[in-house]
Structure formats: C-alpha cells, structure tokens
Amino acid sequence: MLLDNHGRKINYLRLAVTDRCNLRCFYCMPEEGLDWLSRKELMTYEEMLQACSLLVKMGIEKIRITGGEPFVRKDIMKLLTALSKLDGLKELSITTNGVLTAPHVAELKEIGVRSVNLSLDTLDANRFFAITRRDEFANVMETMHELLKHDIEVKINTVVMAGKNTQDIIPLVELTKELPVSVRFIEEMPFNGDGHSYSGIVWDYVKIFDEIRHTFPDIQKVPDPLYSTSYNYQIPDHKGSIGIIAAYSRTFCGTCNRIRITPQGTLKNCLYDDGVLNIKDLMRAGVNTIELEETLRAAFNSREKDGWQAEQKRKENPNFHESMATIGG
Ligand code: SAM
C-alpha cells in the first residue's frame, strides 16, 4: 500500500495525455487557446505506460485519463487498451468533453471502462456555445446517450459560474429524474489560463446546495463513498443522483488519495501545487526503475497537508495562473 507523509493512502492517478482541447471554455483557457506543448515536450505513450506500470506496482489502483481533451490525441484508444491490461489496475476511467467520444463508446465498453465523467455546463445549446465558444452541444448529448446505452456509468461535471450558467442548475438536477446519471456541480477554481487575478467565488458549495433545496426541499443526503470529493444527494423517485464538489473550498483534502501527471510528465501531489518532479525528464535522463521508484516515494513523502498549503507555496511562483487543461482537471 502506498502512503504519504500524512498517512493518507495514495491509490488514484489522474493522467493528462494532452494539453490540447477542441473546446475553449472561457473559465479554462483563452479563446486563442494556449501556447501548446510541442510533441517533444509531451510524454510518449510508451513513457506513460512505463510510468503507469510502475505506479500500479507501487499501489495505484485507479487511473483516470484526462487532458486537455483525451480524444484529440492521436490513437488514444491504443493507450487506453494497453492501460486496461495492466496487472493490478482495478479501474480505468476517462474525463471527456464528449465532442469526439461517441464513436469510441462501444470499444471503451469492450476494454472494461465502467465509468466516464462527461463535462457539461448547460443543457441550453446557445449557452453551451457562449461558454465553450464551439457549436458542439449535439455531439456531447449524443455521447451521453451512447454511454447510457452501453451501460457505462455517466457522471456529468458542471462548473457553476455566477452570471453564466446558474439558471442551468435546476434543469440539470431535473435530468436525474429520468436518466440514471450523476450530476456533479463543481465550484469554479482559479485555473483559467489567462493570468488574470481571481478574487474567490460567489457560488460555493453551500449556495449551490441551497439553490437545489429551494426547488427540491425533499432532497436527501446519501452516504459519500470512500475518498469521494463530492457531497452526495438524491431526490426521491429520481433515477440519478446529485453531487456537489467543493473544489475551491477544498473540504476534502484530509482523505486525498490522488496524484496527477501532466502531459509533459510533471508529477503533482496536489491540484494546487506547482509540480514536484518531472517523470519524463527522469526517464529520458536514463534513470532505472529502482531509482525512479525511490524518487517517487520521496515525493509522496513530502506531500502538503492540504490545497491551501500547496497554493501558498505556489504563490511564490510567478506562473500561478495555469490552465486546467495543463493540469488535467
Ligand atoms: N477535456 C476534458 C473535459 O472537458 O472533461 C478533460 C479535461 S478538463 C480540464 C477537466 C475538467 O476540468 C472539466 O470538467 C472542466 O469543466 C474542469 N475545469 C476546467 N477549468 C476549471 C475551472 N477553472 N474550475 C473548475 N473546473 C474547471
């Protein structure tokens, strides 16, 4: 079992396979996109597989593939298929915006993907365009239905933003009446990739819950699974469920079981830290597996207590305003 210096079990890796994305969500990156990584800077699939294989041997049980948008990277199904065969890996899942995903759903099912996080901030096509700057709403909905058809669990991730999509909260909750989806409302985080300062949030987890309870007073708390980042609820007679993720308020650090690897190979012990080492650089410098494992263990032994501490350290670094696309959500 892999433990950190605070006695927390680490068993979940989020691997971002690219920084590129086919949407331009205003809260994630500027309209012109980012200064994309060159191919040389990206980890190759072989390097990813090698890193994942070692981490699974060390105690990682679940890997989530994210990005950028995973399905814009060429041959992503080859990586997913290879990962799905890793001995000891209990769960492989994906976070996607759903634009290019529908044609791959049958194959995802075949390789054993049981759950997909689908990012969707609105059920209104015009607002979708306003938020993402792309006309792709129909494709995302097709992906959602395709996943449900193949009996793959769907978790819808909705970032709640003042003045942008708070009118979508109730329609999204209503979606859970007929569909067995879990809709998770996420506090907006300061990762918009444009370097502007960020002065906190209006729609925190308390306000989101109050908004839902106002329309659905009989909403019920349900038990939160181990390591859950969401407070989970259900409305009687609804097929699906509701989650609220206090990603900005950071209420869940005490049980944090996750690490991240960015597309260029940076290992992050916390979403809010600045990266603790670069796995790709170490591999390319020729370190052997034993040395790499030792270096990783040392990094896990110096994890910050929580996201506030990690952010504080990072503020000393001038590149604070990173895009979520380079971190992996
Ligand atoms: N492209 C994939 C997708 O859209 O799901 C995976 C990467 S995306 C960066 C992962 C998640 O991060 C998405 O659900 C997105 O809404 C969320 N995200 C991006 N920027 C965010 C921000 N500033 N605050 C909160 N969530 C954010």
Boltz pocket constraint, residues with backbone or C-beta under 6 A from the ligand:
constraints:
  - pocket:
      binder: B
      contacts: [[A, 21], [A, 27], [A, 28], [A, 66], [A, 67], [A, 68], [A, 69], [A, 70], [A, 95], [A, 96], [A, 97], [A, 117], [A, 118], [A, 119], [A, 120], [A, 157], [A, 158], [A, 159], [A, 186], [A, 187], [A, 188], [A, 189], [A, 190], [A, 191], [A, 192], [A, 247], [A, 324], [A, 325], [A, 328], [A, 329]]
      max_distance: 6.0
